[in-house]
Amino acid sequence: MIRQTASLVILLIVAVMQCGRAQTVHQIPFAAFGNTIELTVANTAKVPLAGVKVAATNIPAWLRFSETEQQIALLKPEQELAATFTFAVDKAAPVQKSHTLKFVITGSGGEQWEKEITVTVAPPDRFEAYQNFPNPYNPSTAIS
């Protein structure tokens, strides 16, 4: 079995950020597991941010995240820290159809920032059939 994964690294600046539509569409492999999205949260302010929460929202049923929320205890001034989300793509995922994931970053004072990431599932690049277990009623069964 061939294991395919996708890894996306997104930089999110926490301070003065203009929210806009996601421009890049990230392709993820069909039925892949162990995929990661890494959001780098940067504090460009001169004061530390404590209790920062990064939450993944707008998740379709065909994406299975191991965790949908990450906590950053302390983000010092001019510091960058990563929030990593691991997910799997279900075999029922629609192929070549874009979907926008939303990540909401919340500070302890209630400040919020958002980052949108557009993903699409790539079609399978090959199909394979393997020899099955012997048929107990016909032990000479073979796939040709």
Phi, psi and omega in degrees: 000135181262130181258125177243140177224161175234145178228124180245134176241122183237135178260127178238123180266121178262112175165253176261110183227134175264125180276135177216174179289147176295135183259325182268136175257120181266127179271134175241144183293146178298134175054032181269153177228162182078018178285151179227145169240125180244117177258123176267119181259122183244132176263105179266003178279170180267002180239149179289152175247124180250150175064044179279131180244133176244119183237133175273129179228175181057044182268124178288159182298335183275359172250125181248103178277138177290324174217143180253004181217138176234144178249137173242111186297312182214129177240104183289162177303137179065016181259148175239134175226153183258143170245119185250131179242129179253139183211164176237153178254122180289154179292346179271005182296137177289133183271141176062026177243124183286146175219138181257119174271146179239135175243126182250124179254125183237129175274167183295337179272005179094358177297144180227143173228153180230148174225129177253138179232125179263129180235155173219147181269124179285146178291156177302142180270349176195159175238141181226143173241131181251157176298133179272179178293153180301141177284120183295340180268343179210084186295351181263012179300132179219148174265127181242000000 
